[in-house]
Amino acid sequence: MGHADGVLQTRPVPSFRGRRLPRRLTQLYAGLALYGASMALIIRSALGNMPWDVLHQGLAGRMDWSIGAVSILVGAVVLLAWIPLRQRPGLGTVSNVVVIGLAVDATLAVVPAPSALPLRVGLLLAGVLLNAVATAAYIGVHLGPGPRDGLMTGLVRRTGGSVRLVRTSIEVAVVVTGWLLGGVLGLGTVLYALAIGPLVQVLLPRLSLTPATRPTRPVAAPPPPG
């Protein structure tokens, strides 16, 4: 799992209707900012990154870029892969690419890397929990899937493979490539993979917002014949 893409969107077509739009937009950007912050906490723990961040960190070391900048670049490249898959991005999709990258760099700039193991474990646990809250907040507004989830669902539709097989294949390839490039793979990676799904499943119903629509008047039944 990775970048606010840990749980599939329940509404594939984003909607901008309804009186809840300001609240949905606020929750969207708060969720994305918190997601980037949670990534930074896990990275600072140095106990193992989220799967896609193993790749981001490996590329950042080779390119001499910040992790946030690499995250934006990778998100944009993944989004381009939507074109042949005929996936439809939403506001949340595009915002995902930019906001998370900026937030992770901003958080890394103010959160130092601790040396004591208890502090590192604390950062890891806090990062995983915050990531679950951020993921549920972001997905719960139904304004478009993240680029990596869209890649997965597009491949599932095109190949006919199962979600589990396609997702596992993508993430194994991402983690192995990132590790070979120098990204940190460890306990944190395993903990995130095991914990994020159950945590988001609990939090998502509490943070899910759907567009509020105006009630419609009931249509009168036609008079009986005769």
C-alpha atoms as one frame of an Amber mdcrd trajectory, in Angstrom:
protein
   0.000   0.000   0.000   1.133   3.502  -0.505   0.261   7.151  -0.887  -3.305
   7.573   0.281  -4.104   4.623  -1.893  -4.366   2.021   0.799  -8.095   1.370
   0.352 -10.050   1.385  -2.883 -12.423   4.221  -3.599 -16.021   3.189  -3.041
 -17.253   5.768  -5.576 -15.296   5.607  -8.842 -16.838   8.784 -10.297 -16.069
  11.891  -8.198 -18.968  14.229  -7.554 -18.866  17.979  -6.901 -22.546  18.328
  -6.120 -24.185  19.024  -2.811 -23.884  21.429   0.084 -21.083  19.422   1.707
 -18.490  20.381  -0.887 -16.624  22.939   1.304 -16.341  20.389   4.099 -15.235
  17.686   1.676 -12.539  19.944   0.217 -11.296  20.857   3.694 -11.118  17.195
   4.684  -9.438  16.290   1.393  -6.535  18.710   1.816  -6.213  18.119   5.552
  -6.047  14.389   4.880  -3.414  14.764   2.178  -1.285  17.075   4.345  -1.501
  14.665   7.271  -0.632  11.795   4.941   2.580  13.535   3.943   3.360  14.234
   7.603   2.798  10.576   8.488   5.187   9.519   5.732   7.848  11.802   7.184
   7.434  10.338  10.680   7.881   6.809   9.345  10.906   7.860   7.294  12.471
   9.550  10.333  12.065   6.348  12.359  14.561   4.644   9.995  12.877   1.330
  10.809  11.469   0.689   7.342   9.375   2.799   4.991   5.972   2.408   3.446
   6.281   0.324   0.231   6.216   3.216  -2.255   8.486   5.274  -0.001  11.159
   2.594  -0.228  11.232   3.467  -3.939  11.024   7.217  -3.316  13.891   7.139
  -0.858  16.038   5.012  -3.144  15.455   7.331  -6.092  15.994  10.433  -3.943
  19.436   9.163  -2.936  20.433   8.451  -6.523  19.018  11.669  -7.984  20.037
  13.935  -5.095  16.452  15.176  -4.844  14.204  15.510  -1.817  11.851  12.611
  -1.112   8.886  14.909  -1.619  10.093  15.979  -5.053  10.624  12.353  -6.061
   7.160  11.484  -4.742   5.643  14.173  -6.969   7.632  12.935  -9.971   6.649
   9.301  -9.436   3.009  10.259  -8.895   3.000  12.217 -12.167   4.565   9.302
 -14.063   2.014   6.878 -12.595  -0.752   9.288 -13.567   0.474   9.255 -17.162
   0.061   5.481 -17.102  -3.673   6.077 -16.588  -3.998   7.287 -20.186  -3.743
   3.884 -21.928  -5.749   2.353 -19.064  -8.532   4.932 -19.654  -8.751   5.886
 -16.002 -10.503   9.138 -15.044  -8.679  11.326 -12.496 -10.468  13.617 -10.080
  -9.485  16.660  -8.067  -8.285  14.356  -5.300  -6.077  12.479  -7.746  -4.181
  15.539  -8.934  -4.055  17.034  -5.441  -2.618  13.763  -4.147   0.412  14.090
  -6.398   1.298  17.631  -5.299   0.124  18.085  -1.703   1.611  14.890  -0.266
   5.033  15.627  -1.749   5.062  19.160  -0.342   3.834  17.989   3.067   6.438
  15.247   3.460   9.296  17.642   2.691   7.902  20.292   5.037   7.602  17.776
   7.879  11.057  16.318   7.288  12.449  19.850   7.546  11.143  20.316  11.105
  11.247  16.770  12.549  14.790  15.623  13.410  15.945  12.023  13.139  16.215
  10.576  16.670  18.975   8.144  17.584  17.314   6.461  20.584  15.407   3.319
  19.631  12.339   4.059  21.812  11.907   7.412  20.080  12.255   5.792  16.673
   9.636   3.175  17.559   7.359   5.958  18.785   7.722   7.830  15.505   6.947
   4.654  13.567   3.793   3.874  15.563   2.613   7.489  15.427   3.263   7.581
  11.685   1.260   4.413  10.991  -1.686   5.582  13.104  -1.663   9.083  11.579
  -1.437   7.543   8.127  -4.579   5.500   8.774  -6.492   8.616   9.874  -5.221
  10.567   6.860  -6.059   7.758   4.442  -9.612   7.445   5.747 -10.056  11.230
   5.615  -8.773  11.459   2.050 -10.679   8.484   0.657 -13.825   9.350   2.589
 -14.541  12.497   0.563 -14.894  10.591  -2.729 -13.123  13.159  -4.922 -10.996
  10.764  -6.966  -8.643   7.864  -6.217  -4.921   8.268  -5.690  -2.717   7.710
  -8.747  -1.337   4.389  -7.476  -4.783   2.960  -6.687  -5.961   4.071 -10.118
  -3.050   2.252 -11.700  -3.997  -0.893  -9.834  -7.709  -0.771 -10.648  -6.937
  -0.012 -14.296  -4.635  -3.024 -14.534  -7.209  -5.221 -12.811  -9.814  -4.209
 -15.368  -7.487  -4.634 -18.341  -5.818  -7.914 -17.291  -8.722  -9.591 -15.554
  -6.460 -10.410 -12.606  -7.528 -10.233  -8.978  -7.029  -7.077  -6.919  -4.803
  -8.993  -4.507  -2.568 -10.356  -7.268  -2.195  -7.052  -9.114  -1.617  -5.005
  -5.958   0.896  -7.501  -4.579   2.772  -7.637  -7.882   3.015  -3.853  -8.120
   4.146  -3.387  -4.536   6.686  -6.212  -4.604   8.205  -4.687  -7.743   8.215
  -1.222  -6.133   9.777  -2.401  -2.856  12.455  -4.560  -4.495  13.414  -1.776
  -6.912  13.537   0.792  -4.109  15.603  -1.500  -1.873  18.101  -2.139  -4.660
  18.411   1.646  -5.072  19.120   2.108  -1.372  15.668   2.654   0.150  15.090
   1.470   3.726  13.115  -1.773   4.020  12.472  -3.184   7.484  10.096  -3.756
  10.370   8.195  -0.573   9.627   7.391  -1.783   6.120   5.933  -5.017   7.454
   4.032  -3.286  10.276   2.514  -0.807   7.850   1.434  -3.540   5.436  -0.255
  -5.523   8.216  -1.836  -2.665  10.170  -2.997  -0.085   7.642  -5.871  -2.082
   6.148  -7.613  -2.951   9.447  -7.068   0.568  10.825  -8.537   2.282   7.757
 -11.453  -0.150   7.736 -12.357   0.976  11.256 -11.850   4.692  10.577 -13.341
   5.036   7.096 -17.041   4.833   8.080 -16.445   7.595  10.629 -14.776   9.915
   8.108 -16.777   9.121   4.988 -18.669  12.075   3.495 -21.028  11.826   0.559
 -22.536  14.779  -1.315 -25.666  16.055   0.423 -28.459  16.251  -2.120 -31.716
  18.097  -1.849 -34.718  15.899  -1.072 -36.996  15.324  -4.017 -40.750  15.567
  -3.836 -42.564  12.250  -4.243 -44.237  11.812  -7.587 -47.986  11.480  -7.296
 -49.388   8.160  -8.458 -51.516   8.332 -11.586 -55.259   8.080 -11.049 -56.770
   4.628 -11.532 -58.160   3.933 -15.004 -61.849   4.329 -15.601
